[in-house]
């Protein structure tokens, strides 16, 4: 419930921890105005300012009769994020009172702008009383007053359907105009934040040195730390025909970042780098251009760069250029050496193994089992390869099976609830994002082409092992 949330809070943490996403999820379904602070942000770009605009204006003849229209530059007051949210909140409050719909003002990257300069005298409004209203109203300048009065008036953009009744919102309020608090707010003479206006923001700890936020400003906000955690998306980093689990990389590189910087500020969050849409694979180009460039330029460049030593030549210069070949394409071997230096050789996986570990981590909540098995006295198979081996062996011995008999022999129940289209699937079924979990190219005795699920995990491998034992085949865990 929103009443459990603070009116002003800042989500902070390492880049890529999902701060904006979490904030978006919480505010979903509510009217939200978003803005982003940057070094050129100021009071006028946050609240409002007169700007030149093109408008059609009449042209009069000698007798004072309009003879034409022409476009001319005129100056119009342009409302910015704060003023829009402020007016919207009061409009909702006038309509709903204490049950008014909330209005959100979301500020992304709040510390990338000079907050003292941007908020100006609005800073005083951030002090909220127990009733949620600003403790100390402030006077508005004449331009702002006129815009607020016009917006709230009948026919205005934010017209108040009901009269405001907030005279008791501020203890001991005395108007400088001989009016009530409600009248002063309605006519724009004073500014006061209503209790349905939520101002939330995000802040990357890696950027906190851009415009340090002073302690007086900090005290007026609640702070919500968003820690680095496994989002369990099953993403992986591609490296030629091999892969590295993205979360494994994030965990290991963050240990090295912490050691290098003695801080959490430069660590990577899970969402620091994302695969393309409808994919779970971070390409080599994206990994080098976004992740390695960040690590080189912002974390290790001026310190211990031994992690970037990817040449066997002791005299070779350690440089970022090594991740690109003479044709300016990424150097896959260099990426592999870097990854091995971070996660170890055992975490560089072939395609099927990487898919299996990623899926297993999602299903089990992060638990990955790298057990290997012997099948009929030979081999050294992981779970994924073992499951496929058992099914292929059976099908090779029973080539006369129709599609329906194959489905009956290997029912979907063997997957033990793993999401997807099923264990045995006709080739004309759209597998969508699950396609990488299937091996195609099979044909039943009645001419139906089909694909077989190939990613067995600790959650369902026992089912296929039990099937093998019923065939009097031997499966031994090594």
C-alpha positions as CSV (number, residue, x, y, z in Angstrom):
1,X,0.0,0.0,0.0
2,X,1.2,3.5,-0.8
3,X,0.6,4.8,2.7
4,X,3.5,2.5,3.7
5,X,5.9,4.4,1.4
6,X,7.7,7.6,2.2
7,X,6.7,10.7,0.3
8,X,10.3,11.4,-0.6
9,X,12.8,8.6,-1.1
10,X,15.9,8.0,-3.1
11,X,16.7,4.5,-4.5
12,X,20.5,4.2,-4.5
13,X,23.1,1.5,-5.4
14,X,25.6,0.4,-8.0
15,X,24.8,0.9,-11.7
16,X,22.6,-1.9,-13.1
17,X,20.9,-3.0,-9.8
18,X,17.5,-2.4,-11.2
19,X,16.7,0.9,-9.3
20,X,14.7,2.4,-12.1
21,X,12.9,-0.9,-12.8
22,X,11.9,-1.3,-9.2
23,X,10.6,2.2,-9.0
24,X,8.7,1.8,-12.2
25,X,7.1,-1.4,-10.9
26,X,5.9,0.3,-7.7
27,X,4.5,3.3,-9.5
28,X,2.8,1.3,-12.2
29,X,-0.8,2.3,-12.6
30,X,-0.3,5.8,-11.0
31,X,0.2,9.1,-12.9
32,X,3.9,9.7,-13.0
33,X,6.0,12.5,-14.4
34,X,9.6,11.6,-15.0
35,X,12.6,13.8,-15.4
36,X,16.4,13.3,-15.4
37,X,18.9,15.6,-13.8
38,X,22.2,16.4,-15.6
39,X,25.0,19.0,-15.2
40,X,23.0,21.7,-17.1
41,X,19.8,21.2,-15.2
42,X,18.7,24.3,-13.2
43,X,15.6,25.8,-11.5
44,X,14.0,26.9,-14.8
45,X,14.4,23.4,-16.4
46,X,12.8,21.8,-13.3
47,X,10.0,24.2,-12.6
48,X,9.3,26.4,-15.6
49,X,10.5,29.3,-17.7
50,X,9.4,31.7,-20.4
51,X,10.6,30.4,-23.8
52,X,10.2,31.7,-27.3
53,X,7.5,29.8,-29.2
54,X,6.0,30.3,-32.7
55,X,2.3,31.3,-32.7
56,X,-0.1,32.6,-35.3
57,X,-0.9,36.3,-34.6
58,X,-3.3,38.6,-36.5
59,X,-2.1,41.2,-39.0
60,X,-4.2,44.4,-39.1
61,X,-4.8,46.7,-41.9
62,X,-5.0,50.5,-41.9
63,X,-8.6,50.5,-40.6
64,X,-7.7,48.2,-37.8
65,X,-9.3,45.2,-39.6
66,X,-7.6,41.9,-39.4
67,X,-6.3,41.1,-42.9
68,X,-4.2,38.0,-42.4
69,X,-2.3,35.9,-39.9
70,X,1.4,35.3,-39.6
71,X,3.6,33.2,-37.4
72,X,5.7,35.3,-35.0
73,X,7.9,34.5,-32.0
74,X,6.2,35.1,-28.7
75,X,7.2,34.2,-25.2
76,X,5.2,31.6,-23.4
77,X,5.7,30.2,-19.9
78,X,6.6,26.5,-20.3
79,X,5.8,24.2,-17.4
80,X,8.5,21.7,-16.5
81,X,8.3,18.5,-14.5
82,X,8.0,19.9,-11.0
83,X,5.2,22.3,-11.8
84,X,3.3,19.7,-13.8
85,X,3.5,17.3,-10.9
86,X,2.6,20.0,-8.4
87,X,-0.5,21.2,-10.3
88,X,-1.6,17.6,-11.0
89,X,-1.3,16.7,-7.3
90,X,-3.4,19.6,-6.2
91,X,-6.0,18.9,-8.9
92,X,-6.3,15.4,-7.6
93,X,-6.4,16.5,-4.0
94,X,-9.2,19.0,-4.7
95,X,-11.2,16.2,-6.3
96,X,-10.5,13.4,-3.7
97,X,-9.4,15.1,-0.5
98,X,-7.7,12.7,1.9
99,X,-8.4,9.8,-0.5
100,X,-6.9,11.6,-3.4
101,X,-5.1,9.7,-6.1
102,X,-1.3,9.9,-5.7
103,X,0.8,11.9,-8.1
104,X,4.4,10.8,-8.6
105,X,7.4,13.0,-9.6
106,X,10.3,10.7,-10.5
107,X,13.8,12.1,-10.8
108,X,16.3,9.8,-12.5
109,X,20.0,10.3,-11.7
110,X,19.3,12.9,-9.1
111,X,23.0,13.4,-8.2
112,X,24.1,14.1,-11.8
113,X,22.7,17.6,-11.3
114,X,23.3,20.4,-8.8
115,X,20.4,19.8,-6.4
116,X,20.9,23.1,-4.5
117,X,20.7,25.0,-7.8
118,X,17.9,23.0,-9.3
119,X,15.5,23.0,-6.3
120,X,16.4,26.5,-5.2
121,X,13.8,27.7,-2.6
122,X,11.7,24.6,-3.3
123,X,14.2,22.9,-0.9
124,X,12.1,24.4,2.0
125,X,9.0,22.5,0.8
126,X,10.7,19.1,1.3
127,X,10.2,19.4,5.0
128,X,6.9,17.5,5.5
129,X,4.8,17.4,8.6
130,X,3.2,14.3,10.0
131,X,0.1,15.0,7.9
132,X,2.2,14.8,4.7
133,X,2.0,18.5,3.8
134,X,5.0,20.8,3.6
135,X,5.7,22.2,7.0
136,X,6.8,25.6,5.7
137,X,5.0,27.2,2.7
138,X,7.0,29.5,0.5
139,X,6.2,32.6,-1.5
140,X,6.1,32.1,-5.3
141,X,7.4,34.7,-7.7
142,X,5.0,36.7,-9.8
143,X,5.5,34.6,-13.0
144,X,4.9,31.3,-11.2
145,X,2.0,32.8,-9.3
146,X,0.3,33.8,-12.5
147,X,0.8,30.4,-14.1
148,X,-0.6,28.5,-11.1
149,X,-3.6,30.8,-10.8
150,X,-4.4,30.5,-14.5
151,X,-3.9,26.7,-14.4
152,X,-6.3,26.2,-11.4
153,X,-9.0,28.6,-12.7
154,X,-12.2,27.4,-14.5
155,X,-11.2,26.3,-17.9
156,X,-7.5,26.0,-17.0
157,X,-5.4,23.0,-17.8
158,X,-5.5,21.9,-14.1
159,X,-8.9,23.3,-13.2
160,X,-10.0,22.5,-9.6
161,X,-13.3,20.8,-9.7
162,X,-13.9,21.4,-6.0
163,X,-12.9,24.1,-3.6
164,X,-9.6,23.4,-1.7
165,X,-10.1,23.0,2.0
166,X,-6.6,22.7,3.6
167,X,-6.6,25.6,6.0
168,X,-5.6,23.3,8.8
169,X,-2.7,21.7,6.9
170,X,-0.1,24.1,8.4
171,X,-0.2,25.0,12.1
172,X,-0.4,28.7,12.8
173,X,-0.4,29.8,9.2
174,X,-0.9,33.5,8.7
175,X,-1.4,34.8,5.2
176,X,0.6,37.8,4.0
177,X,-2.4,38.7,1.9
178,X,-5.2,38.5,4.5
179,X,-6.5,35.3,3.0
180,X,-6.8,31.7,3.9
181,X,-4.1,29.1,3.2
182,X,-6.5,27.4,0.7
183,X,-7.0,30.7,-1.2
184,X,-3.3,31.5,-1.2
185,X,-2.5,28.0,-2.7
186,X,-5.3,28.3,-5.3
187,X,-4.2,31.7,-6.4
188,X,-0.6,30.7,-6.5
189,X,0.6,33.1,-3.9
190,X,2.3,30.4,-1.8
191,X,3.6,27.0,-2.7
192,X,2.9,24.0,-0.5
193,X,3.3,20.3,-1.3
194,X,0.1,18.3,-0.8
195,X,0.2,14.9,0.9
196,X,-0.5,13.0,-2.3
197,X,2.6,14.3,-4.1
198,X,5.4,11.6,-4.0
199,X,8.8,12.7,-5.1
200,X,11.1,9.7,-5.7
201,X,14.5,9.5,-7.3
202,X,17.3,7.2,-8.3
203,X,21.1,7.6,-7.7
204,X,24.0,5.6,-8.9
205,X,26.6,5.4,-6.2
206,X,29.3,5.3,-8.9
207,X,28.3,8.9,-9.9
208,X,28.0,10.4,-6.4
209,X,31.1,12.5,-6.9
210,X,29.6,14.5,-9.8
211,X,27.5,16.8,-7.6
212,X,27.8,15.7,-3.9
213,X,24.5,16.0,-2.1
214,X,24.8,18.0,1.2
215,X,23.6,16.6,4.5
216,X,20.8,19.1,4.8
217,X,19.3,17.9,1.5
218,X,19.9,14.2,2.4
219,X,18.0,14.6,5.7
220,X,14.8,15.4,3.8
221,X,14.7,12.0,2.0
222,X,14.3,8.4,2.9
223,X,17.0,6.3,1.4
224,X,16.4,2.8,-0.1
225,X,19.5,0.7,-0.9
226,X,19.1,-1.6,-3.9
227,X,21.7,-4.3,-3.5
228,X,23.4,-6.3,-6.2
229,X,21.5,-9.5,-6.6
230,X,21.0,-12.4,-9.0
231,X,17.9,-11.5,-11.1
232,X,17.9,-15.1,-12.3
233,X,17.4,-14.3,-16.0
234,X,19.8,-16.9,-17.1
235,X,21.9,-14.5,-19.2
236,X,25.3,-15.5,-20.5
237,X,28.3,-13.9,-22.2
238,X,29.1,-15.3,-25.6
239,X,32.7,-16.1,-26.4
240,X,33.0,-17.7,-29.8
241,X,31.2,-21.1,-29.4
242,X,31.6,-20.9,-25.6
243,X,29.8,-19.1,-22.9
244,X,30.2,-17.7,-19.4
245,X,27.3,-17.3,-17.0
246,X,26.7,-13.6,-16.6
247,X,25.9,-13.8,-12.9
248,X,29.0,-15.8,-12.2
249,X,31.0,-13.1,-14.0
250,X,29.3,-10.3,-12.0
251,X,30.0,-12.0,-8.7
252,X,33.7,-12.6,-9.4
253,X,34.4,-9.3,-11.0
254,X,32.8,-7.4,-8.1
255,X,35.2,-9.1,-5.7
256,X,38.1,-7.8,-7.8
257,X,36.5,-4.3,-8.0
258,X,36.0,-4.2,-4.2
259,X,39.7,-5.2,-3.7
260,X,40.9,-2.6,-6.2
261,X,38.7,0.3,-5.0
262,X,38.0,-0.6,-1.4
263,X,34.4,0.4,-2.2
264,X,31.1,-0.8,-3.5
265,X,30.6,2.3,-5.7
266,X,32.1,0.9,-8.9
267,X,30.6,-2.6,-8.7
268,X,28.4,-4.0,-11.5
269,X,24.7,-4.7,-11.0
270,X,22.9,-7.5,-12.8
271,X,21.3,-5.2,-15.3
272,X,24.5,-3.2,-16.1
273,X,24.6,-5.0,-19.4
274,X,21.6,-6.6,-21.1
275,X,21.2,-9.0,-24.0
276,X,19.2,-7.9,-27.1
277,X,15.4,-8.3,-27.0
278,X,14.2,-11.9,-27.1
279,X,17.7,-13.2,-26.3
280,X,19.6,-14.3,-23.3
281,X,23.1,-13.8,-24.7
282,X,25.4,-10.8,-24.3
283,X,27.4,-10.7,-27.5
284,X,31.2,-10.2,-27.6
285,X,30.8,-6.8,-29.1
286,X,28.5,-5.6,-26.4
287,X,30.5,-7.1,-23.6
288,X,33.7,-5.4,-24.8
289,X,32.1,-2.1,-25.6
290,X,30.1,-1.7,-22.5
291,X,31.5,-3.9,-19.7
292,X,35.2,-4.1,-20.5
293,X,35.4,-0.5,-21.5
294,X,33.8,0.5,-18.2
295,X,36.1,-1.7,-16.2
296,X,39.2,-0.4,-18.0
297,X,38.3,3.2,-18.1
298,X,36.5,3.8,-14.8
299,X,37.8,1.1,-12.4
300,X,41.2,-0.4,-13.2
301,X,43.0,2.0,-15.6
302,X,44.9,4.0,-13.0
303,X,45.5,1.1,-10.6
304,X,46.3,-2.6,-10.9
305,X,45.7,-3.5,-14.6
306,X,47.2,-7.0,-14.5
307,X,43.7,-8.4,-15.0
308,X,43.9,-7.0,-18.6
309,X,47.1,-8.8,-19.4
310,X,45.9,-11.1,-22.1
311,X,49.1,-11.6,-24.1
312,X,51.7,-14.4,-23.5
313,X,54.4,-12.0,-24.3
314,X,55.8,-10.6,-21.1
315,X,56.9,-7.4,-22.8
316,X,53.6,-6.8,-24.5
317,X,51.9,-3.5,-23.5
318,X,48.7,-3.9,-21.4
319,X,46.1,-1.9,-23.2
320,X,42.4,-1.9,-24.1
321,X,43.3,-2.1,-27.9
322,X,44.2,-5.8,-27.4
323,X,40.5,-6.6,-27.3
324,X,40.2,-5.7,-31.0
325,X,42.0,-7.2,-34.0
326,X,43.6,-5.3,-36.9
327,X,40.3,-5.5,-38.7
328,X,38.7,-3.6,-35.7
329,X,36.6,-6.7,-34.9
330,X,36.5,-8.0,-31.3
331,X,39.3,-10.4,-30.4
332,X,37.4,-13.5,-29.1
333,X,40.6,-15.1,-27.8
334,X,41.4,-12.0,-25.8
335,X,37.9,-12.0,-24.3
336,X,38.3,-15.6,-23.4
337,X,41.6,-15.0,-21.6
338,X,40.1,-12.1,-19.7
339,X,37.1,-14.2,-18.6
340,X,39.3,-17.1,-17.5
341,X,41.2,-14.6,-15.4
342,X,38.0,-13.6,-13.7
343,X,35.9,-16.7,-13.4
344,X,38.4,-19.6,-14.0
345,X,38.6,-22.1,-16.8
346,X,35.9,-24.3,-15.2
347,X,33.3,-21.6,-15.8
348,X,33.9,-21.3,-19.5
349,X,31.2,-23.6,-20.9
350,X,30.2,-25.1,-24.2
351,X,26.8,-24.0,-25.6
352,X,24.6,-26.7,-24.1
353,X,26.3,-26.7,-20.8
354,X,25.9,-22.9,-20.5
355,X,22.2,-23.1,-21.4
356,X,21.7,-25.9,-18.9
357,X,23.4,-24.0,-16.0
358,X,21.5,-20.8,-16.8
359,X,18.2,-22.7,-16.8
360,X,19.1,-24.6,-13.7
361,X,19.9,-21.4,-11.9
362,X,16.5,-20.0,-12.8
363,X,14.6,-23.1,-11.7
364,X,16.4,-23.7,-8.5
365,X,16.9,-20.2,-7.4
366,X,20.6,-20.1,-8.0
367,X,21.7,-23.6,-7.3
368,X,23.9,-25.2,-10.0
369,X,25.0,-28.9,-9.9
370,X,27.9,-29.9,-12.2
371,X,27.6,-33.6,-11.5
372,X,28.8,-35.9,-14.3
373,X,27.6,-39.4,-15.2
374,X,28.7,-42.6,-16.8
375,X,26.3,-44.2,-19.2
376,X,26.4,-48.0,-19.9
377,X,30.0,-48.1,-18.7
378,X,31.5,-45.3,-20.7
379,X,31.5,-41.6,-21.2
380,X,31.6,-38.6,-18.8
381,X,28.3,-36.7,-19.4
382,X,26.8,-33.7,-17.8
383,X,23.0,-33.8,-17.0
384,X,22.0,-32.2,-20.3
385,X,24.1,-34.5,-22.4
386,X,23.1,-37.6,-20.4
387,X,19.4,-36.9,-20.9
388,X,19.8,-36.5,-24.6
389,X,22.0,-39.6,-24.8
390,X,19.3,-41.7,-23.1
391,X,16.5,-40.5,-25.4
392,X,18.6,-40.9,-28.5
393,X,19.6,-44.4,-27.6
394,X,16.0,-45.4,-27.0
395,X,14.8,-43.9,-30.3
396,X,17.6,-45.6,-32.3
397,X,16.5,-48.9,-30.9
398,X,12.8,-48.2,-31.6
399,X,12.7,-46.6,-35.1
400,X,9.1,-47.8,-35.8
401,X,7.5,-45.6,-33.2
402,X,4.8,-43.2,-34.3
403,X,4.8,-39.6,-33.0
404,X,2.0,-40.3,-30.5
405,X,3.8,-43.4,-29.1
406,X,7.0,-41.3,-28.7
407,X,5.0,-38.7,-26.8
408,X,3.5,-41.5,-24.6
409,X,7.0,-42.9,-24.0
410,X,8.4,-39.5,-23.0
411,X,5.5,-37.6,-21.5
412,X,5.8,-33.9,-20.5
413,X,5.5,-34.9,-16.8
414,X,9.1,-36.1,-17.0
415,X,10.1,-32.4,-17.1
416,X,8.8,-32.0,-13.5
417,X,7.2,-28.6,-14.1
418,X,10.0,-27.0,-16.1
419,X,8.2,-24.2,-18.1
420,X,8.1,-24.7,-21.9
421,X,6.1,-26.2,-24.7
422,X,6.8,-29.8,-23.6
423,X,9.4,-32.7,-23.9
424,X,8.5,-33.8,-27.4
425,X,7.2,-31.0,-29.7
426,X,6.2,-31.0,-33.3
427,X,8.5,-28.9,-35.5
428,X,5.7,-26.6,-36.6
429,X,5.2,-25.4,-33.0
430,X,6.6,-21.9,-32.3
431,X,9.2,-22.5,-29.6
432,X,10.0,-18.7,-29.3
433,X,12.5,-18.0,-26.6
434,X,12.6,-21.8,-25.7
435,X,14.1,-22.8,-29.0
436,X,17.6,-23.0,-27.6
437,X,16.5,-25.7,-25.2
438,X,15.5,-28.0,-28.0
439,X,17.3,-30.3,-30.5
440,X,15.5,-30.5,-33.8
441,X,15.9,-32.9,-36.8
442,X,13.9,-35.9,-35.6
443,X,11.2,-37.7,-37.7
444,X,8.7,-40.3,-36.4
445,X,7.7,-43.5,-38.4
446,X,4.5,-41.7,-39.5
447,X,6.5,-38.8,-41.0
448,X,6.1,-36.2,-38.3
449,X,9.1,-33.9,-37.7
450,X,9.7,-33.0,-34.1
451,X,12.1,-31.6,-31.6
452,X,13.3,-32.8,-28.2
453,X,13.9,-30.9,-25.0
454,X,17.6,-31.2,-24.1
455,X,18.2,-29.1,-21.0
456,X,18.0,-31.5,-18.0
457,X,18.5,-30.1,-14.5
458,X,18.8,-31.3,-11.0
459,X,15.0,-30.8,-10.8
460,X,14.2,-33.5,-13.4
461,X,17.3,-35.5,-14.3
462,X,16.2,-38.3,-12.0
463,X,13.1,-39.0,-14.2
464,X,15.2,-39.7,-17.3
465,X,17.6,-41.8,-15.2
466,X,14.8,-43.9,-13.8
467,X,13.6,-44.4,-17.4
468,X,17.1,-45.6,-18.4
469,X,17.2,-48.1,-15.5
470,X,13.8,-49.6,-16.6
471,X,15.6,-50.4,-19.9
472,X,18.2,-52.2,-17.9
473,X,20.8,-49.5,-18.8
474,X,23.4,-48.5,-16.3
475,X,23.7,-44.9,-15.2
476,X,26.4,-44.1,-12.6
477,X,27.1,-40.8,-11.0
478,X,30.9,-40.0,-11.0
